């Protein structure tokens, strides 16, 4: 799907152009949909892989040979490869750059800390430098968005706002803190229009299946149709401020439409435990989570983050942003999608095309 087209930008083209790293992820897919609806031309950077990982954006992909309709274009690059970042910025000439790419799984960051730091922290620095050098050489203004994380607050007690001290508790969180301060530094040192969005947990039916919310709803759907009996989880008392990813990408865009670059917390300002998520999700399908959930210590982190709850007053007052989807609506949205997925899966199992015994 990646395009090697490096034709210069047409002078007749009036559309804004956005460059999105992490376009194949949950946030990247929702942001791309949002920007296309706003009339943007969207370019996404994707890593080369033996397996296609574009499932979240397949529904909006149009073959680039349909030049008048293909407003989303994909290019091979990597945050670990500075030359590819600079090349595509020079070729694409974006008006806005959204850095959403990351090794974004907290628990996995303890297993691959070097890679996490290289992509999440130094990768952001490479992209910032590519944007800065492009603006110097071209004289153009490029606005930059850096995806921060509530995990940066870590052990700091809630509520957490833009002025709350960071106390990261994982290699992922520490890397995000570095990326945050790189962004602030490039804004202050070079006058780059660079914003940090400190987004608290945001979920959706497109969430990766190894994140706890999606792990729960995915297993719940399979339990409901008889394909699975048990769900193994870690700390059920961890409390998070969970919102809908589709709401949060609008806040990203809003930050880059302001006259002045700044940093913003984006959150629902409500906190719920994993146990509460279980109660709402299983209860929605008439099941008792205690009959199916078992605790497995392998899912406990070496250093836990107990409670994250955002203070998003600044985003509300300055950006005019507020979440549209509440906690229970979000949970039910995810359960509905994963129940439908489990029913389709059961058809394949019953027909002998899949082995249901792979799950406990």
C-alpha positions in Angstrom: 0.0 0.0 0.0 2.9 2.4 0.6 3.5 5.0 -2.1 6.8 5.9 -3.6 5.2 8.9 -5.3 7.5 11.9 -4.7 5.8 14.4 -7.1 5.9 18.0 -5.8 2.8 19.4 -4.2 0.5 21.0 -6.7 0.1 24.8 -6.6 -3.6 24.3 -7.2 -4.0 22.1 -4.2 -5.7 24.1 -1.4 -6.2 21.2 1.0 -4.2 21.2 4.2 -1.7 18.3 4.4 -1.2 16.3 7.5 1.6 13.7 8.2 0.7 11.1 10.7 3.1 8.6 12.3 1.4 5.6 13.9 -1.4 5.9 11.3 -2.2 2.1 11.6 -2.8 2.3 15.3 -6.1 3.1 17.2 -5.5 6.8 17.4 -4.0 7.1 13.9 -7.1 5.5 12.3 -9.5 7.8 14.2 -7.4 10.9 13.5 -7.2 10.0 9.8 -11.0 9.7 9.6 -11.4 13.0 11.4 -8.9 14.8 9.2 -10.3 13.4 5.9 -13.7 14.7 7.0 -12.1 18.1 7.5 -10.9 18.0 3.9 -7.3 17.2 4.6 -4.9 15.2 2.5 -3.4 12.7 5.0 0.0 11.0 4.6 0.8 8.1 7.0 4.2 6.6 7.8 4.2 2.9 8.2 6.9 0.3 9.1 7.7 -2.4 6.7 6.3 -5.8 7.9 6.0 -9.3 6.5 2.3 -9.1 7.6 -0.1 -6.4 6.7 -1.0 -4.3 9.8 -3.4 -1.9 8.1 -6.6 -3.4 9.4 -7.7 -0.3 11.2 -7.5 1.9 8.0 -8.4 -0.6 5.3 -12.0 0.8 5.2 -10.7 4.3 4.2 -7.9 3.2 1.9 -8.2 4.0 -1.8 -5.7 2.8 -4.3 -3.4 5.8 -5.2 -4.1 5.2 -8.9 -7.4 6.8 -8.2 -5.6 10.0 -7.8 -8.6 12.3 -7.4 -10.1 10.2 -4.6 -7.1 8.8 -2.8 -6.6 11.5 -0.1 -4.8 9.1 2.3 -1.4 8.0 1.2 1.0 5.6 2.9 4.8 5.7 2.9 7.5 3.4 4.4 9.5 5.0 7.2 10.5 4.4 10.8 11.1 6.6 13.8 14.4 4.8 14.2 15.5 6.1 10.8 16.1 9.8 10.7 16.8 10.0 7.0 13.4 8.6 6.1 11.7 11.1 8.3 13.4 14.1 6.8 13.0 12.8 3.3 9.2 12.3 3.6 8.7 15.7 5.3 10.6 17.4 2.4 8.6 15.5 -0.2 5.1 15.7 1.5 5.5 19.3 2.8 3.0 18.8 5.5 1.2 21.7 7.3 0.7 19.6 10.4 2.7 16.6 11.8 1.1 14.3 14.3 3.5 12.0 16.1 1.4 9.1 17.4 3.8 6.2 16.7 5.3 4.4 19.7 5.9 1.1 21.4 2.9 1.9 23.5 2.4 -1.1 25.7 3.6 -0.3 29.3 4.2 -3.9 30.4 6.1 -4.7 27.2 8.3 -1.7 27.8 9.8 -3.6 30.8 10.7 -6.5 28.4 12.2 -4.3 25.6 13.3 -1.1 27.3 16.1 -0.2 24.8 13.8 -0.4 21.8 11.0 1.5 23.7 13.4 4.4 24.5 14.8 4.5 21.0 11.4 4.7 19.3 9.3 6.7 21.9 12.0 9.1 23.2 14.7 9.4 20.6 12.2 8.8 17.8 10.3 11.9 18.8 13.6 13.8 18.8 14.5 12.6 15.3 11.1 13.8 14.1 11.3 17.1 15.8 14.7 17.7 14.3 13.5 16.7 10.8 10.6 19.2 11.2 12.9 21.9 12.4 15.5 21.5 9.7 12.8 21.4 7.1 11.3 24.7 8.3 14.7 26.3 8.3 15.5 25.2 4.8 12.1 25.8 3.3 10.9 28.8 5.2 7.6 27.0 5.8 5.6 26.8 9.0 4.9 23.3 10.2 2.8 22.6 13.3 3.8 19.6 15.4 1.8 17.4 17.8 3.4 15.1 20.3 1.3 12.3 21.8 2.0 12.3 25.5 0.6 9.9 28.1 -1.0 10.0 31.5 1.6 7.3 32.4 4.1 10.1 32.7 2.5 11.1 36.0 3.0 7.6 37.4 3.2 7.7 41.1 2.1 11.4 41.5 -1.3 11.5 43.2 -4.4 12.6 41.2 -5.9 14.8 39.9 -3.1 15.4 37.4 -3.0 18.6 35.3 -0.4 20.3 33.0 1.5 21.6 36.1 1.6 18.3 38.0 5.1 16.9 38.4 6.0 13.8 36.4 7.0 10.6 38.2 7.2 7.8 35.5 7.0 4.2 36.6 8.0 2.3 33.5 10.5 2.6 30.6 7.5 3.6 28.4 6.5 6.4 30.7 10.1 7.6 31.2 10.5 7.7 27.4 7.3 9.7 27.0 8.6 12.2 29.6 11.7 12.6 27.5 9.7 13.1 24.3 7.5 15.7 26.2 10.5 17.8 27.2 12.1 17.5 23.8 9.0 19.0 22.4 9.0 21.8 24.9 12.6 22.5 24.2 12.1 22.7 20.5 9.3 25.1 21.0 11.3 27.3 23.3 14.7 27.1 21.6 13.6 27.3 18.0 10.1 28.8 18.1 8.6 25.6 16.6 4.8 25.4 16.9 4.9 22.2 18.9 2.2 20.9 21.3 2.1 18.1 23.8 -1.2 16.4 24.3 -1.1 14.6 27.6 -3.9 12.1 26.9 -5.3 9.9 29.6 -6.3 6.4 28.8 -8.5 6.3 25.7 -10.1 3.1 24.4 -12.3 1.9 21.6 -13.3 -1.3 19.7 -10.0 -0.7 17.8 -7.8 -0.9 20.9 -5.1 -3.6 20.7 -6.2 -6.9 22.2 -3.3 -7.0 24.7 -4.5 -3.8 26.4 -6.6 -4.6 29.5 -9.9 -3.0 28.4 -9.9 -4.8 25.0 -8.6 -8.0 26.6 -11.6 -8.0 28.8 -14.2 -7.2 26.2 -12.6 -9.6 23.7 -12.6 -12.5 26.2 -16.2 -11.6 27.3 -17.5 -12.0 23.8 -15.9 -15.4 23.5 -17.2 -16.4 27.0 -20.7 -15.4 26.1 -20.8 -17.6 23.0 -19.0 -20.5 24.6 -15.6 -20.3 23.0 -13.7 -19.4 26.3 -14.2 -20.0 30.0 -11.5 -18.1 31.8 -9.9 -14.6 31.7 -6.6 -14.1 33.4 -5.8 -10.5 34.7 -3.4 -8.7 37.0 -4.2 -5.8 39.3 -7.9 -5.2 39.5 -7.6 -2.2 41.7 -5.6 -0.1 39.3 -7.7 3.0 38.6 -7.7 4.8 35.2 -9.4 7.8 33.6 -10.9 6.0 30.5 -12.3 7.9 27.5 -13.2 7.2 23.9 -10.3 7.5 21.4 -12.6 9.0 18.8 -13.3 12.0 21.1 -9.6 12.5 21.9 -8.3 12.8 18.3 -10.4 16.0 18.0 -8.5 17.5 20.9 -5.2 16.8 19.1 -6.4 18.7 16.0 -7.8 21.6 18.1 -4.3 22.1 19.7 -2.8 22.8 16.3 -5.5 25.3 15.4 -4.6 27.7 18.2 -2.6 30.9 17.7 -0.1 29.8 20.3 1.5 26.4 20.8 0.9 24.9 24.3 0.5 21.7 26.3 -2.9 20.2 27.3 -4.2 17.4 29.5 -7.1 15.5 27.7 -9.2 13.5 30.1 -12.8 12.7 31.2 -12.0 13.7 34.8 -13.5 10.4 36.0 -11.6 7.4 37.4 -12.6 3.8 37.4 -10.9 0.6 38.5 -10.3 -2.5 36.4 -12.8 -4.2 38.6 -15.4 -1.6 37.8 -14.8 -2.2 34.1 -15.4 -5.9 34.7 -18.6 -5.2 36.6 -20.0 -3.0 33.8 -18.9 -5.1 30.9 -19.9 -8.6 32.3 -23.1 -7.2 33.8 -24.1 -5.8 30.4 -24.2 -9.4 29.1 -25.8 -10.8 32.2 -22.7 -12.5 33.5 -20.8 -12.4 36.8 -17.2 -11.6 36.2 -16.1 -13.5 39.4 -17.2 -16.7 37.7 -14.6 -16.3 34.9 -11.7 -14.1 36.0 -8.6 -15.4 37.7 -5.6 -13.4 38.9 -2.2 -14.2 37.4 0.8 -12.5 39.0 2.6 -12.4 35.6 0.3 -9.5 34.7 1.5 -7.3 37.6 4.0 -4.6 36.7 7.3 -4.4 38.5 6.3 -0.9 39.6 2.5 -0.2 39.5 0.7 3.0 38.7 -2.2 3.1 41.2 -4.5 6.0 40.2 -4.7 8.3 37.2 -7.4 10.9 37.0 -7.0 14.0 34.7 -7.8 17.6 35.3 -8.8 18.8 31.8 -10.0 22.3 32.7 -7.5 24.0 30.4 -8.5 21.9 27.4 -12.2 22.8 28.1 -11.6 26.5 28.6 -9.0 27.1 25.9 -9.8 24.6 23.2 -13.5 24.3 23.9 -13.1 20.5 24.0 -15.1 18.0 26.1 -15.7 14.3 25.9 -18.9 13.1 24.3 -18.7 9.4 25.3 -19.0 8.4 28.9 -17.6 5.4 30.7 -20.6 3.1 30.5 -21.3 4.0 26.9 -17.7 3.3 26.0 -17.7 -0.1 27.8 -20.9 -1.2 26.1 -19.6 0.0 22.7 -16.6 -2.2 23.0 -18.6 -5.2 24.3 -21.1 -4.9 21.4 -18.2 -5.0 18.8 -16.4 -7.9 20.5 -19.6 -9.9 20.9 -20.3 -9.5 17.2 -16.7 -10.6 16.5 -17.0 -13.6 18.8 -20.2 -14.7 17.0 -18.4 -14.6 13.6 -15.5 -16.5 15.2 -17.9 -19.2 16.4 -19.2 -19.7 12.9 -15.7 -20.6 11.8 -15.1 -22.8 14.9 -18.4 -24.7 14.3 -17.4 -25.2 10.6 -14.1 -26.7 11.7 -11.9 -23.8 10.4 -10.6 -22.7 13.8 -9.7 -24.5 17.1 -11.5 -23.1 20.1 -9.3 -25.0 22.4 -6.5 -22.5 22.0 -8.1 -20.5 24.8 -8.7 -21.7 28.4 
